[in-house]
Amino acid sequence: MPTTKLRERGIYALPDKREFIVRQSGRDEYGLYLPKTWKKLEFAEYRLNTEGRILESRVRPLAGASKI
């Protein structure tokens, strides 16, 4: 299965068309932030591992998506 190489401050669209900015939040984790709030670095809407798999979500679940 191909993996997604996440890029710091890259913009990614989820299957529901919402866009998020990626920020590295640890050695092996990334956070997805809404474009209007990413500079504040409060809470990530989603936490991802290095392969782009969703580890945790603060918002509604994505229908049929476990990976960006």
C-alpha positions as CSV (number, residue, x, y, z in Angstrom):
1,M,0.0,0.0,0.0
2,P,1.5,3.4,-0.9
3,T,2.1,5.8,1.9
4,T,1.8,9.6,2.0
5,K,5.0,11.5,2.7
6,L,3.8,14.4,4.9
7,R,5.4,17.7,4.3
8,E,5.8,20.3,7.1
9,R,3.3,23.1,6.5
10,G,1.9,21.2,3.5
11,I,-1.8,21.7,2.7
12,Y,-3.8,18.4,2.4
13,A,-7.4,17.8,1.6
14,L,-9.4,15.1,3.3
15,P,-12.0,13.0,1.4
16,D,-14.7,15.4,2.5
17,K,-12.9,18.3,0.8
18,R,-11.8,20.1,4.0
19,E,-8.3,21.4,3.9
20,F,-5.7,21.2,6.7
21,I,-2.1,22.3,7.2
22,V,0.3,19.7,8.6
23,R,2.7,20.5,11.5
24,Q,5.1,18.0,13.0
25,S,4.2,17.6,16.7
26,G,6.7,15.1,17.7
27,R,9.3,12.7,16.2
28,D,6.7,10.3,15.0
29,E,3.5,12.4,14.9
30,Y,1.9,15.2,13.0
31,G,-1.1,17.4,13.6
32,L,-3.6,18.6,11.1
33,Y,-4.7,22.2,11.7
34,L,-7.4,24.3,10.0
35,P,-5.9,27.0,7.8
36,K,-7.4,29.8,9.8
37,T,-6.0,28.6,13.1
38,W,-2.7,26.7,12.4
39,K,-0.4,29.6,13.5
40,K,-1.9,29.5,17.0
41,L,-1.0,25.8,17.4
42,E,-3.7,25.2,19.9
43,F,-5.1,21.7,19.4
44,A,-4.8,19.7,16.2
45,E,-8.0,18.6,14.6
46,Y,-6.4,15.3,13.8
47,R,-3.2,13.6,14.9
48,L,-1.4,11.4,12.4
49,N,1.5,9.0,12.4
50,T,4.4,9.3,9.9
51,E,2.5,7.2,7.3
52,G,-0.4,9.6,7.4
53,R,-2.7,7.3,9.4
54,I,-5.2,9.1,11.6
55,L,-4.4,8.3,15.3
56,E,-6.9,10.6,17.0
57,S,-9.6,13.1,16.0
58,R,-11.1,16.0,17.8
59,V,-13.8,16.5,15.2
60,R,-16.4,14.3,13.6
61,P,-15.1,11.0,12.2
62,L,-14.3,10.7,8.5
63,A,-16.6,8.4,6.7
64,G,-14.5,5.6,5.2
65,A,-11.2,7.4,5.9
66,S,-8.4,6.2,8.1
67,K,-5.6,7.8,6.1
68,I,-4.9,11.0,4.2
